[in-house]
Amino acid sequence: MAANVEQLGPKEAEALRALLAKDPVQNLYLLGLFEEFGIVPRPGRAPFAFYGRFKGGSLVSALFVGGDGGLVVPSADDPADVSEIASTLANKVKLRSCIGIKPAVDALVRHLCAEKPALSRTQRLFKVSADDLGPFTNPTLRLATPEDLPELVPLAAGAVKETVERDPLAEDPDGFRARVMQRVRGKRTYVLRVDDKLVFKIDVGSRSQYGAELEGLYTLPEERRKGHATLSLGQISRHLLSSLPRLTLRVDDKDPSLAGVARKVGFNSGKAQRLVVSG
């Protein structure tokens, strides 16, 4: 591996935290992973690694790699730094999914994808703080419970299908149900029930002292345009921002309706992002 690119370990933990904290909005997802799982996997946990590029002894960019490329997330101001890390990992990592700032993800695709990705979407990173929030609330939004699973799993699958155009219940039904249950047990999923039917869900994808990133927002198609998403997004935002400084939400450029909901609630549009999924 090139001398200025290293796999990060415990002695680099504070340097990694400092790097990510320089841009907490862009790096909320990685800050959440870092606070929850650390810089190296604990015994019995799923494998992952952080890699970093150093200049003059200082850490200037980082790359999270889950497994051997199941999820890759960059943190860098300069795409050239990401390219440097990726080029050293080309024979070790096969990128299967990636999210992050658009130029950095494009650099990763060039080095770590042998073929054109099956899906590539431009997104926008929306952010909100407590001072930005509008008056939208729905106090009946609540944490999901195991009793919700029969209805929640299809909603969660619907969110995945709309995001990455794949049906997780067809590809890995048992594994997907287990992941939904894990989020419920971790108190990361919120749901809205109307007339004894689950109509809306949203997940806290990543959380740290710096804020949280929301994901998996989904309303049943027949229940859309009734205000559920606006009121529920406002409710969870108000709840989380009572103890956190900021929230983010990634929105596809092809989803103007969700962008409109986010703006109505008080979210502001930020840097262009890229979501990539390989075949």
VOGU-3710 file (C-alpha; in Angstrom, 3 decimals, decimal comma):
1> maanveqlgp> 0,000/0,000/0,000  1,270/3,519/-0,773  3,150/5,122/2,095  0,598/7,910/2,531  -2,436/5,603/2,581  -3,064/3,415/5,632  -5,757/1,310/7,244  -6,721/3,235/10,358  -6,557/1,750/13,829  -7,126/2,827/17,437
11> keaealrall> -4,155/5,206/17,468  -5,780/7,180/14,612  -9,235/7,325/16,234  -9,012/10,929/17,415  -7,546/12,054/14,098  -10,482/10,427/12,296  -13,003/12,042/14,631  -11,393/15,447/14,101  -11,432/15,017/10,315  -15,100/14,022/10,222
21> akdpvqnlyl> -16,116/16,763/12,664  -14,706/19,467/10,350  -17,811/18,999/8,173  -20,427/17,401/10,445  -23,283/17,933/7,983  -21,590/16,030/5,174  -20,140/13,419/7,525  -23,107/12,703/9,812  -23,481/9,179/8,464  -19,806/8,351/9,088
31> lglfeefgiv> -19,811/10,054/12,483  -22,712/7,815/13,485  -20,919/4,679/12,296  -17,747/5,754/14,085  -19,489/6,450/17,402  -21,561/3,258/17,281  -18,968/0,768/16,045  -15,582/2,393/16,625  -12,665/2,475/14,219  -12,165/-1,319/14,099
41> prpgrapfaf> -14,775/-4,092/14,460  -15,399/-5,558/17,869  -15,239/-9,361/18,203  -18,271/-11,001/16,638  -19,357/-7,908/14,697  -19,573/-7,564/10,926  -16,215/-6,685/9,322  -15,416/-3,135/8,227  -12,413/-0,860/7,943  -11,521/2,816/7,734
51> ygrfkggslv> -8,708/3,827/5,388  -7,052/7,225/5,373  -4,727/9,368/3,317  -2,079/11,389/5,110  -0,266/14,520/3,981  2,605/15,826/6,071  1,570/13,460/8,857  -2,005/14,807/8,949  -5,092/12,799/8,029  -6,746/14,612/5,099
61> salfvggdgg> -9,324/12,089/3,848  -10,976/8,838/4,913  -12,899/5,974/3,408  -15,259/3,566/5,185  -15,461/0,086/3,667  -18,061/-2,339/4,977  -16,992/-5,949/4,385  -15,140/-6,102/1,070  -17,163/-3,282/-0,485  -20,796/-3,873/0,460
71> lvvpsaddpa> -21,000/-0,227/1,512  -18,326/2,357/0,752  -18,565/5,919/2,119  -15,930/8,618/1,479  -15,008/11,735/3,430  -12,813/14,177/1,522  -12,718/17,733/0,269  -10,547/16,769/-2,694  -11,625/13,846/-4,934  -7,935/13,279/-5,717
81> dvseiastla> -7,446/12,121/-2,133  -10,267/9,596/-2,535  -8,743/8,418/-5,818  -5,437/7,840/-4,044  -7,079/5,651/-1,402  -9,202/3,801/-3,948  -6,273/3,047/-6,236  -4,509/1,262/-3,380  -7,624/-0,823/-2,689  -8,466/-1,746/-6,286
91> nkvklrscig> -7,435/-5,393/-5,839  -9,004/-5,684/-2,395  -12,394/-3,936/-2,620  -15,232/-4,534/-5,051  -17,673/-1,677/-4,657  -21,287/-2,856/-4,436  -22,898/0,260/-2,999  -21,662/3,741/-2,243  -23,063/7,045/-0,985  -21,370/10,387/-0,575
101> ikpavdalvr> -20,511/13,692/-2,169  -20,794/13,335/-5,940  -17,173/13,975/-7,087  -15,779/11,591/-4,475  -18,212/8,792/-5,359  -17,446/9,257/-9,058  -13,748/8,811/-8,259  -14,460/5,617/-6,324  -16,521/4,182/-9,181  -13,636/4,717/-11,602
111> hlcaekpals> -11,262/2,676/-9,433  -13,492/0,102/-7,719  -16,205/-0,782/-10,277  -15,143/-3,112/-13,071  -18,435/-2,492/-14,892  -20,897/0,360/-15,157  -23,042/0,463/-11,974  -26,541/-0,953/-12,265  -27,910/2,166/-10,582  -26,481/5,664/-10,233
121> rtqrlfkvsa> -28,587/8,473/-8,825  -27,834/12,090/-8,143  -29,141/13,193/-4,781  -29,151/16,329/-2,668  -28,195/16,378/1,009  -30,842/18,348/2,919  -30,119/19,628/6,425  -32,147/21,193/9,224  -31,575/22,607/12,700  -34,117/23,468/15,394
131> ddlgpftnpt> -34,247/27,132/14,346  -35,324/26,164/10,811  -38,340/24,021/11,697  -41,846/24,923/10,615  -45,002/24,210/12,636  -45,649/20,704/11,285  -46,193/17,954/13,867  -48,131/14,742/14,380  -47,899/13,428/17,963  -49,252/10,025/16,919
141> lrlatpedlp> -45,952/9,216/15,172  -44,260/6,651/17,423  -41,462/4,160/17,685  -42,174/0,895/15,887  -42,627/-2,251/17,964  -42,218/-5,951/17,099  -46,019/-6,154/16,799  -45,805/-3,812/13,789  -43,537/-6,144/11,789  -46,197/-7,819/9,593
151> elvplaagav> -47,106/-4,398/8,184  -43,727/-2,729/8,624  -41,692/-5,179/6,563  -43,660/-4,499/3,341  -43,347/-0,735/3,953  -39,608/-1,063/4,468  -39,330/-3,160/1,299  -41,284/-0,516/-0,593  -38,793/2,135/0,514  -35,875/0,021/-0,728
161> ketverdpla> -37,566/-0,691/-4,076  -38,193/3,005/-4,692  -34,613/3,895/-3,739  -32,496/1,224/-5,444  -35,013/-0,517/-7,740  -34,553/-3,899/-6,080  -36,960/-6,064/-4,103  -35,219/-7,155/-0,880  -38,028/-9,603/-0,090  -37,279/-11,420/-3,340
171> edpdgfrarv> -33,481/-11,362/-2,936  -33,061/-12,098/0,791  -36,396/-12,243/2,640  -35,111/-13,682/5,928  -32,114/-11,384/6,075  -34,213/-8,337/5,251  -36,799/-9,127/7,937  -33,961/-9,573/10,423  -32,540/-6,159/9,524  -35,948/-4,515/9,930
181> mqrvrgkrty> -36,333/-6,186/13,324  -32,830/-5,057/14,322  -33,774/-1,456/13,627  -36,990/-1,803/15,587  -35,106/-3,248/18,553  -32,554/-0,459/18,242  -35,363/2,128/18,421  -34,436/3,508/15,016  -37,769/3,156/13,189  -40,797/5,401/13,611
191> vlrvddklvf> -44,249/4,671/12,196  -47,625/6,321/11,751  -50,835/4,334/12,077  -54,079/5,758/10,671  -57,412/3,934/10,916  -55,632/0,832/12,240  -53,219/0,693/9,286  -49,524/1,575/9,083  -49,273/4,279/6,443  -45,821/5,793/6,995
201> kidvgsrsqy> -42,331/4,871/8,235  -38,982/6,582/8,631  -35,638/5,399/10,017  -32,839/7,032/11,951  -30,066/5,641/9,792  -27,135/7,029/11,754  -26,862/8,984/14,997  -24,053/10,628/16,971  -23,457/13,624/19,210  -23,130/15,666/16,005
211> gaeleglytl> -26,644/14,871/14,736  -28,586/12,187/12,893  -29,252/11,181/9,302  -32,800/10,158/8,432  -33,539/7,583/5,740  -36,145/5,142/4,494  -38,977/7,691/4,451  -41,940/5,917/2,868  -45,681/6,500/2,611  -48,077/3,887/1,261
221> peerrkghat> -48,876/4,957/-2,325  -52,619/5,104/-1,678  -52,037/7,327/1,379  -49,903/9,955/-0,335  -50,831/13,623/-0,729  -52,652/13,552/2,597  -49,944/15,315/4,611  -48,630/12,225/6,428  -45,023/12,718/5,319  -44,948/16,447/6,058
231> lslgqisrhl> -46,440/16,122/9,539  -44,409/13,028/10,419  -41,104/14,438/9,160  -41,811/17,567/11,153  -42,626/15,497/14,235  -39,514/13,327/14,186  -37,349/16,343/13,365  -38,701/18,293/16,329  -38,269/15,257/18,588  -34,662/14,548/17,565
241> lsslprltlr> -33,597/18,190/17,472  -34,601/18,581/21,109  -31,327/16,796/21,907  -29,260/16,959/18,693  -27,791/19,923/16,786  -28,773/18,927/13,249  -30,430/16,387/10,943  -29,787/15,428/7,338  -31,855/13,647/4,687  -30,731/12,524/1,219
251> vddkdpslag> -33,276/13,211/-1,520  -33,111/11,981/-5,120  -33,112/14,710/-7,737  -35,863/12,670/-9,409  -38,093/12,975/-6,339  -39,326/16,594/-6,337  -42,268/15,698/-4,105  -39,982/14,601/-1,239  -37,773/17,637/-1,808  -40,889/19,776/-1,475
261> varkvgfnsg> -41,866/18,039/1,775  -38,357/18,521/3,183  -38,308/22,220/2,304  -41,779/22,737/3,755  -40,686/21,206/7,063  -37,633/23,501/7,120  -34,814/21,477/5,549  -32,344/23,361/3,344  -30,749/21,882/0,232  -26,999/21,271/0,334
271> kaqrlvvsg> -24,238/19,599/-1,672  -24,873/17,235/-4,574  -24,560/13,561/-3,642  -24,327/10,286/-5,530  -25,865/6,910/-4,727  -24,318/4,008/-6,634  -25,330/0,329/-6,593  -23,492/-2,266/-8,663  -25,145/-5,180/-10,415
//
